Amino acid sequence: MHKLSTIFFAVIVFCSCNSSKINTMNTSSGSMNSSSGSLSTKEKNEGWQSLFDGQTTNGWHGYGRQSVPKAWKAENGTLRLDGASKKNYTTNEGGDIVTDEEFDNFDLKMEWKISPKGNSGIIFYVKEDTVKYERPYYTGPEMQVLDNAGHADAKIFKHKAGDLYDLIPSTKDATKPVGEWNQVEIISNNGKLDFYLNGVHNVSTTMWDDNWRSMIAASKFKAWPDFGTFKKGRIDLQDHGDDVWFRNIKIKRL
């Protein structure tokens, strides 16, 4: 009887250890769950603010709308644009989403994953005035999100993932293969703008000076006179028609 009890106890310990290993492996491999929207105590003390709770679309709305378009979904710890679902909806079920809050000087971090041949973007300093500006990109500069290996835009100068779209190219293509998560950091502080993609510092410039205005005048954005002029605005996640996922979205005011 004593031997049977010992064996039974050993089996329980073995199963418990294996279960612990499985949970640890799932966490370390980046499996999606509601914790993707949580902040550590250290981050909270440093002033970070979560822009996505991992479970809902709270804090966001469609550009020029009261609610979030149905094509955007909080799903498995990600904020996902379901591009295919719009085929079953009217056209106004898609579109960009923007933060409820506006930001001036900030440090923005997030992760994105794009579908094969997919295209999207992270736009900032968006002025939400649909009477004057039909689209968010009429006012806000963009960090390109793209499948560099599969989308035709990657062949266009200053249109690759990580570029300051149509203004400044990345110093290096630091993207992960399509379907993998990419880490982004955008820092804008008193006109100094820096982009990081997967730890690579790939764009650095100064906004709102003569050189900035010259770059805009030589770009496709010259058609919109207020583009890149606002020093406070909303963060925008772009609907370019393709499936895209975002997670771990957080910001710190500077």
C-alpha positions in Angstrom: 0.0 0.0 0.0 2.8 2.3 0.9 4.5 1.6 -2.5 1.3 2.3 -4.4 0.9 5.6 -2.6 4.5 6.6 -3.5 3.9 5.7 -7.1 0.7 7.7 -7.2 2.4 10.7 -5.7 5.2 10.5 -8.2 2.7 10.5 -11.1 1.0 13.6 -9.8 4.3 15.5 -9.4 5.4 14.4 -12.9 2.1 15.6 -14.5 2.2 18.9 -12.5 5.8 19.6 -13.7 4.9 18.9 -17.3 1.8 21.2 -17.1 4.1 23.9 -15.7 6.5 23.4 -18.6 3.7 23.6 -21.1 2.4 26.9 -19.6 5.9 28.3 -19.6 6.5 27.4 -23.2 3.2 28.9 -24.3 4.0 32.1 -22.6 7.6 32.3 -23.9 6.5 31.6 -27.5 4.2 34.6 -27.4 0.9 32.9 -27.4 -2.0 35.3 -27.5 -4.1 35.9 -24.4 -5.7 38.8 -22.6 -2.4 39.6 -20.8 -1.2 41.2 -24.1 -2.9 44.4 -23.0 -1.5 44.5 -19.5 1.2 46.7 -18.1 3.8 45.7 -15.5 4.1 47.7 -12.3 7.4 49.1 -13.6 5.7 50.3 -16.8 2.9 51.9 -14.9 5.4 53.7 -12.6 7.2 54.9 -15.7 4.1 56.5 -17.1 3.1 54.0 -19.7 -0.6 53.8 -20.8 -2.1 50.8 -22.5 -4.0 51.6 -25.7 -5.4 48.1 -26.1 -6.7 45.9 -23.2 -6.3 42.7 -25.2 -10.0 42.0 -25.0 -12.1 44.9 -26.3 -11.8 47.8 -28.7 -12.3 50.3 -25.9 -10.4 53.5 -26.4 -10.7 53.4 -30.2 -13.3 54.5 -32.7 -13.6 54.7 -36.5 -12.2 57.8 -38.1 -15.1 60.3 -38.1 -17.4 57.9 -36.4 -18.8 57.1 -32.9 -18.0 53.4 -32.9 -15.4 50.9 -34.2 -16.2 49.5 -37.7 -17.2 45.8 -37.5 -14.2 44.7 -39.6 -12.0 45.5 -36.6 -12.1 42.9 -33.9 -10.5 42.2 -30.5 -9.5 38.6 -31.1 -7.2 36.3 -29.1 -5.3 39.1 -27.5 -4.9 41.0 -30.8 -6.6 44.0 -32.4 -7.3 42.6 -35.9 -8.6 44.0 -39.1 -10.5 41.2 -40.8 -10.2 42.3 -44.4 -12.2 39.4 -45.9 -15.2 40.1 -43.7 -15.9 43.4 -45.4 -17.0 41.5 -48.5 -20.1 40.6 -46.5 -20.7 44.2 -45.2 -21.4 47.5 -46.7 -18.3 49.6 -47.4 -18.7 51.6 -44.2 -18.0 48.5 -42.1 -14.3 49.1 -42.7 -12.0 52.1 -42.4 -9.2 53.3 -40.2 -9.6 53.4 -36.4 -8.1 56.1 -34.2 -7.5 56.6 -30.5 -10.2 58.4 -28.4 -7.4 60.5 -27.0 -5.0 62.9 -28.6 -1.3 63.0 -28.0 1.5 65.5 -28.5 5.0 64.4 -27.4 5.0 60.6 -27.0 6.8 57.2 -27.0 4.6 54.7 -28.8 5.2 50.9 -28.8 3.3 48.0 -30.4 3.7 44.8 -32.3 2.2 44.1 -35.8 1.7 41.1 -38.0 0.7 41.3 -41.6 -1.0 38.9 -44.0 0.8 37.7 -47.2 1.0 40.6 -49.7 -0.6 42.8 -47.0 -0.4 46.5 -46.5 -1.3 48.7 -43.5 0.2 51.6 -41.5 0.5 53.3 -38.2 -0.4 57.0 -38.6 0.1 59.7 -35.9 -0.8 63.3 -35.3 -4.1 62.7 -37.1 -6.5 65.7 -37.0 -10.0 64.2 -36.9 -12.1 66.7 -38.9 -13.9 64.9 -41.7 -15.3 68.1 -43.0 -11.9 69.4 -43.9 -10.0 66.0 -44.1 -11.7 63.1 -45.6 -8.9 60.6 -44.8 -6.5 60.3 -41.8 -3.5 60.4 -44.1 -4.4 63.9 -45.2 -2.9 65.1 -42.0 -0.9 62.4 -40.3 2.5 61.0 -41.2 2.8 57.2 -41.4 5.1 54.4 -40.4 4.5 51.8 -43.2 3.3 48.3 -42.3 3.9 45.9 -45.2 4.8 42.4 -46.4 8.1 43.5 -48.0 8.6 40.2 -49.7 5.2 40.0 -51.3 3.7 43.4 -51.8 4.5 45.6 -54.8 4.9 48.7 -52.7 8.2 47.3 -51.4 9.7 48.0 -54.8 8.8 51.7 -54.4 11.4 53.9 -52.7 10.3 55.0 -49.3 7.3 52.6 -49.3 8.8 49.6 -47.4 7.8 48.5 -43.9 9.4 50.7 -41.3 9.7 53.7 -43.7 8.3 57.1 -42.9 6.0 56.6 -45.8 6.9 58.5 -49.0 9.2 60.8 -47.0 12.2 58.9 -45.6 13.4 55.3 -46.3 14.5 52.9 -43.6 18.3 52.6 -43.1 17.8 48.8 -43.1 15.1 46.3 -43.8 14.6 44.9 -40.3 11.2 43.2 -40.9 10.5 39.6 -39.9 9.1 37.1 -42.4 5.4 37.5 -43.2 3.2 36.1 -40.4 5.7 36.8 -37.7 5.4 39.6 -35.1 7.3 42.9 -35.6 8.1 45.3 -32.7 7.7 49.0 -33.4 8.7 52.1 -31.5 7.8 55.6 -32.6 9.2 58.5 -30.5 8.1 62.1 -31.2 9.5 64.6 -28.8 9.5 68.4 -29.5 9.8 67.8 -33.2 12.5 65.0 -33.0 11.1 61.9 -34.7 12.6 58.5 -34.4 11.4 55.1 -35.7 12.6 51.7 -34.5 11.7 48.4 -36.0 12.7 45.2 -34.3 15.3 47.1 -32.4 16.8 48.8 -35.4 16.9 52.6 -35.4 15.9 53.0 -39.0 14.5 56.6 -39.3 15.5 59.8 -37.6 14.4 63.3 -38.6 13.1 66.6 -37.3 9.5 67.6 -38.0 8.1 71.0 -38.8 11.3 72.7 -39.9 12.3 73.9 -43.4 13.7 70.5 -44.4 10.5 68.8 -43.2 8.4 71.1 -45.4 10.7 70.5 -48.3 10.3 66.8 -48.0 6.5 67.1 -48.0 6.6 69.4 -51.0 8.5 66.7 -52.9 6.1 63.9 -51.9 2.6 62.7 -52.7 1.4 64.6 -49.6 2.0 68.0 -51.3 -1.7 67.8 -52.4 -2.8 68.3 -48.8 -1.5 71.6 -47.4 -2.1 70.6 -43.7 -0.3 67.3 -43.9 2.4 66.9 -41.2 1.7 70.3 -39.6 -0.2 69.3 -36.5 1.7 68.9 -33.2 -1.1 67.0 -31.4 -3.4 64.4 -32.7 -4.8 60.8 -32.7 -2.9 57.6 -33.3 -4.4 55.7 -36.3 -4.3 52.1 -37.4 -4.9 51.9 -41.1 -7.4 49.8 -43.1 -5.7 49.2 -46.4 -8.0 46.2 -47.2 -5.7 43.5 -45.9 -5.7 41.4 -42.8 -3.4 42.9 -40.1 -3.0 42.2 -36.4 -1.7 44.6 -33.6 -1.0 43.8 -30.0 0.8 45.2 -26.9 -0.1 48.8 -27.9 1.1 51.2 -25.3 2.1 54.9 -25.1 4.0 57.2 -22.7 3.5 60.9 -22.8 6.8 62.8 -22.8 
